Amino acid sequence: MKKKQHTSRHKALSAGELDAMHDAGVDLSAHIALAEGVRPGRAVQRVNVDFPVDLLRDIDQEARRLGVTRQAFIKVRLADALVKSTTSRG
């Protein structure tokens, strides 16, 4: 089995080198593979939820008012409700 060859146009940089470049205001986009990035502890699991039509209409109206997507609105409101619920218990 052949070894996969390094295909980057740039040499690998150390964290210190990247920090120094960032602090100097250098554009780091050529050194970062954004499509391969992950956020530790933020794994995503898709779920399906059924909403009553009237509730969905209200959600859509409020999402439009705030200028966000339906999904973003639902996620933020659920997260806010959970934070509020856990802080009120403590």
C-alpha positions in Angstrom: 0.0 0.0 0.0 1.4 3.4 -1.0 1.8 6.2 1.5 -0.4 9.2 1.0 1.7 12.1 -0.1 1.4 15.5 1.5 -0.5 17.6 -1.0 -0.4 21.0 0.7 1.4 23.8 -1.2 2.7 25.1 2.2 4.9 23.5 4.7 3.4 22.5 8.0 3.6 25.3 10.6 3.9 25.0 14.3 1.3 26.4 16.7 3.8 29.1 17.7 4.4 30.1 14.0 0.7 30.3 13.4 0.2 32.4 16.6 2.9 34.8 15.5 1.4 35.1 12.0 -2.0 35.7 13.4 -0.7 38.4 15.8 1.0 40.1 12.9 -2.3 40.2 11.0 -1.2 37.7 8.3 -4.0 36.0 6.3 -3.9 32.4 7.5 -6.6 31.0 5.2 -4.0 29.3 2.9 -2.8 27.3 5.9 -6.1 26.1 7.2 -8.3 23.3 5.8 -11.7 24.8 6.7 -13.6 21.9 5.2 -11.8 19.4 7.6 -12.3 21.5 10.7 -14.1 20.1 13.7 -15.3 21.6 17.0 -14.5 19.2 19.8 -17.5 18.5 22.0 -19.9 19.8 19.3 -20.7 16.6 17.4 -24.0 16.9 15.5 -26.8 14.4 15.5 -29.7 15.0 13.1 -33.2 14.7 14.6 -36.7 15.0 13.2 -39.3 16.9 15.2 -43.0 17.3 14.3 -44.5 20.7 15.2 -48.1 21.8 15.1 -48.7 24.0 12.0 -49.7 27.0 14.1 -46.5 26.7 16.2 -44.4 26.4 13.1 -46.0 29.5 11.6 -45.1 31.4 14.8 -41.6 30.1 14.8 -41.1 31.1 11.1 -42.6 34.6 11.8 -40.2 35.2 14.7 -37.2 33.8 12.8 -37.9 36.2 10.0 -38.3 39.1 12.4 -34.9 38.3 13.8 -33.3 37.6 10.4 -32.3 34.0 11.1 -33.2 30.7 9.7 -35.9 28.5 11.3 -33.3 26.0 12.4 -31.1 28.7 14.0 -34.1 30.1 15.8 -35.1 26.7 17.2 -31.6 25.9 18.3 -31.0 29.2 20.1 -34.4 29.1 21.8 -33.9 25.6 23.0 -30.4 26.4 24.3 -31.7 29.5 26.1 -34.5 27.5 27.7 -32.0 24.8 28.9 -29.7 27.4 30.4 -32.5 29.1 32.1 -33.9 25.8 33.4 -30.5 24.6 34.8 -29.7 27.9 36.4 -33.1 28.1 38.1 -32.6 24.7 39.6 -29.2 25.4 41.1 
